[in-house]
Amino acid sequence: MPSQCERFKQSNIAKRVSQAMNKISEALILMCISFNAYAEENTIEGFWASSGVIIEVKVCHELICAEIVHVFTEDGIDPLTVLDENNREEELRDRPLIGINMFDGFRKEQLLRNSLDGGKIYDPRRGRFYDAELSRLESGNLLVEGCLLFICDGEEWLPLDVTVNPDGSRNATLRNNADM
């Protein structure tokens, strides 16, 4: 049976091990937070404001998808009632724009690159897919270009910070609104 002195030493060792483990845990948490902040600034993953919509870019299985999560409408019009009425495929014209994936063919391995190609983007205004190239600009904006043959057109998507309220609603603010 250990003496009182030996039990005291064991309890001190246990306290030191516990304190060391707490410090390691804190360091790991800080590293994760730092990595998430780094990833948020150096990836296209997140929320973006585009012409008339808010898009969430995220990984969907092995691909990157860009889901329309909000449509800006006039007062009194429910965004969920705005349909994909310009779609070239007639059977898809009755679906809401909210929930549509605008990307096709961008692989998740490309997520941290400043420039992505080899995919397609859906343009709901024209109802068709175009070959696409995405470029992360120094401003933090995302240049999204769609091409048909040799004719290209594009727009800049603006990064958003989105917070979820206790009632489940969301607030979005421009991340680099100093440019505005």
Sequence and secondary structure as in RCSB ss.txt:
>XXXX:A:sequence
MPSQCERFKQSNIAKRVSQAMNKISEALILMCISFNAYAEENTIEGFWASSGVIIEVKVCHELICAEIVHVFTED
GIDPLTVLDENNREEELRDRPLIGINMFDGFRKEQLLRNSLDGGKIYDPRRGRFYDAELSRLESGNLLVEGCLLF
ICDGEEWLPLDVTVNPDGSRNATLRNNADM
>XXXX:A:secstr
   HHHHHHHHHHHHHHHHHHHHHHHHHHHHHHHHHHHHHHTSS EEEEETTEEEEEEEETTEEEEEEEEE   T
T  GGG B TT SSGGGTTSBSTT B EES BGGGTT SEEEEEEEEETTTTEEEEEEEEE TTS EEEEEEETT
EEEEEEEEEEEEEE TTS EEEEETTGGG 
